Amino acid sequence: MSDVMPAAAVLDREFLEIRAKLLELAASFDRFGRGDGSVANDDRYGLIQEGLRILQQKEEGRAERVQLLFSQPYEANWRKEYEL
């Protein structure tokens, strides 16, 4: 079993990277707002909004829930469908 790093040490290590990712997201949302039209009814935008809601939850497993949100359900016959 691996040692668990203190939360403060994780924050020290990852703060700048998280900050950069948040800035990148903010810039993307600003570009949506400046663009012609709206993406409010686009299913992909809805997935992004749901992903943000998942990130705000306190429960562990956020990464898994976001991954599953953007994943297709498993299809047992996928090889046949793609002729593999």
Backbone torsions as a table, in degrees:
resi	resn	phi	psi	omega
1	MET	NA	135.9	-178.5
2	SER	-82.8	155.5	176.7
3	ASP	-72.8	143.4	178.3
4	VAL	-91.2	128.5	179.8
5	MET	-78.4	139.4	176.1
6	PRO	-58.4	143.1	-178.2
7	ALA	-55.1	-39.3	180.0
8	ALA	-63.8	-36.1	178.3
9	ALA	-69.1	-37.5	175.9
10	VAL	-62.5	-44.5	178.4
11	LEU	-61.3	-45.1	177.6
12	ASP	-57.1	-42.2	-176.0
13	ARG	-73.8	-35.7	-169.2
14	GLU	-109.8	-2.4	-174.8
15	PHE	-55.1	-51.4	-175.2
16	LEU	-65.0	-38.0	178.1
17	GLU	-66.7	-43.4	177.8
18	ILE	-62.8	-43.2	178.3
19	ARG	-58.0	-44.5	179.7
20	ALA	-63.0	-41.2	179.5
21	LYS	-66.5	-38.9	177.2
22	LEU	-64.4	-41.0	177.1
23	LEU	-63.2	-40.0	178.4
24	GLU	-63.6	-42.3	176.4
25	LEU	-63.2	-44.4	179.4
26	ALA	-59.5	-41.4	179.0
27	ALA	-64.3	-40.0	178.2
28	SER	-63.1	-44.5	178.7
29	PHE	-65.0	-35.5	174.7
30	ASP	-62.5	-40.3	178.7
31	ARG	-66.0	-38.3	174.4
32	PHE	-57.0	-45.9	-176.8
33	GLY	-65.1	-34.4	-179.6
34	ARG	-81.6	-18.0	-177.0
35	GLY	-71.7	159.3	175.2
36	ASP	-70.8	140.2	177.7
37	GLY	82.1	-160.6	-175.4
38	SER	-141.0	149.4	174.4
39	VAL	-110.3	7.3	-174.6
40	ALA	-57.8	-31.6	-178.0
41	ASN	-97.3	5.2	179.0
42	ASP	-81.8	129.0	-178.7
43	ASP	-57.6	-34.8	-180.0
44	ARG	-65.4	-38.8	177.0
45	TYR	-64.7	-39.1	176.4
46	GLY	-61.6	-39.1	176.4
47	LEU	-63.4	-40.8	178.1
48	ILE	-62.2	-45.0	179.3
49	GLN	-61.4	-42.2	178.5
50	GLU	-65.8	-38.1	176.4
51	GLY	-60.6	-40.3	177.5
52	LEU	-64.8	-38.4	177.5
53	ARG	-63.8	-41.0	178.5
54	ILE	-61.1	-42.1	-179.2
55	LEU	-61.8	-27.8	-178.6
56	GLN	-82.2	-9.4	180.0
57	GLN	-74.0	152.0	-177.6
58	LYS	-84.7	-25.2	-175.3
59	GLU	-66.8	147.5	175.5
60	GLU	-69.5	165.9	178.9
61	GLY	91.9	16.2	-179.4
62	ARG	-60.7	-42.0	-178.3
63	ALA	-60.4	-43.3	179.2
64	GLU	-63.4	-43.8	-178.8
65	ARG	-65.2	-39.1	177.6
66	VAL	-67.0	-42.7	178.4
67	GLN	-58.9	-45.8	179.7
68	LEU	-65.7	-35.1	177.7
69	LEU	-57.2	-40.4	-176.1
70	PHE	-95.6	6.6	-178.5
71	SER	-100.3	151.4	173.0
72	GLN	-82.5	147.9	177.4
73	PRO	-64.7	149.6	-179.6
74	TYR	-68.1	133.5	176.6
75	GLU	-115.1	119.8	-177.0
76	ALA	-61.8	-30.0	-177.3
77	ASN	-99.7	29.1	-175.0
78	TRP	-62.8	-35.7	179.7
79	ARG	-62.0	-42.9	-179.8
80	LYS	-64.3	-42.3	-178.8
81	GLU	-61.4	-37.4	-178.9
82	TYR	-99.2	9.3	178.6
83	GLU	52.6	50.1	178.0
84	LEU	-104.1	NA	NA
